[in-house]
Amino acid sequence: DTGVSQDPRHKITKRGQNVTFRCDPISEHNRLYWYRQTLGQGPEFLTYFQNEAQLEKSRLLSDRFSAERPKGSFSTLEIQRTEQGDSAMYLCASSPTKVLAGAPTDTQYFGPGTRLTVL
Amino acid sequence: AQKVTQAQTEISVVEKEDVTLDCVYETRDTTYYLFWYKQPPSGELVFLIRRNSFDEQNEISGRYSWNFQKSTSSFNFTITASQVVDSAVYFCALRWAPIQGAQKLVFGQGTRLTINP
């Protein structure tokens, strides 16, 4: 069973450009989460999907941010008109909705993250 | 409001010493879950433990142990006989009431642990 994967691992872009990140959750996990982590801080919640439905969005998710999970499998996070303040690590996590192999249902397993640098 | 405080920003010890990482949480809910994650230099958050609010039993897993005390709203993490490979940033996190829409984790600011040989 592979873990959560994210692509790309690193992204450098110029201010004003659009960027898109992809997250592939652990198979059979129907919940998917996005978090943002800035240097020296803990991750902050951005949004959460159950299957293809986006059920919760943080106030951190401005209208320049959009997340999708069209078929309930992988997810994309797009940032339009990037700003220097968007520079951060973007983390994706997934969790199942039932006990799988003894793991509690609400445990979130994280991917390696995408580090975004906006110049 | 839900909040997690990890007052220790950085800890540095010599290998084989025991070290305790503190975590204090705030929530008004009676049902909640507490977590510890490890973030090594590679950046990936690694799940260590999950505890629910109704289970105050301490847990031991190898060199790791966790002390959950509802009376002081604390969920502390102890590493016994620390090793260099334990060097990482450790995060405590809180999730409250398992209702739809309340799935997010609230993290503390993390404690950077350095184990020196």
Boltz contact constraints between the chains, C-beta under 6 A:
constraints:
  - contact:
      token1: [A, 41]
      token2: [B, 109]
      max_distance: 6.0
  - contact:
      token1: [A, 42]
      token2: [B, 91]
      max_distance: 6.0
  - contact:
      token1: [A, 42]
      token2: [B, 107]
      max_distance: 6.0
  - contact:
      token1: [A, 42]
      token2: [B, 108]
      max_distance: 6.0
  - contact:
      token1: [A, 42]
      token2: [B, 109]
      max_distance: 6.0
  - contact:
      token1: [A, 42]
      token2: [B, 110]
      max_distance: 6.0
  - contact:
      token1: [A, 43]
      token2: [B, 107]
      max_distance: 6.0
  - contact:
      token1: [A, 45]
      token2: [B, 104]
      max_distance: 6.0
  - contact:
      token1: [A, 48]
      token2: [B, 103]
      max_distance: 6.0
  - contact:
      token1: [A, 55]
      token2: [B, 101]
      max_distance: 6.0
  - contact:
      token1: [A, 56]
      token2: [B, 101]
      max_distance: 6.0
  - contact:
      token1: [A, 104]
      token2: [B, 50]
      max_distance: 6.0
  - contact:
      token1: [A, 107]
      token2: [B, 47]
      max_distance: 6.0
  - contact:
      token1: [A, 107]
      token2: [B, 50]
      max_distance: 6.0
  - contact:
      token1: [A, 110]
      token2: [B, 45]
      max_distance: 6.0
  - contact:
      token1: [A, 112]
      token2: [B, 43]
      max_distance: 6.0
  - contact:
      token1: [A, 112]
      token2: [B, 44]
      max_distance: 6.0
  - contact:
      token1: [A, 113]
      token2: [B, 43]
      max_distance: 6.0
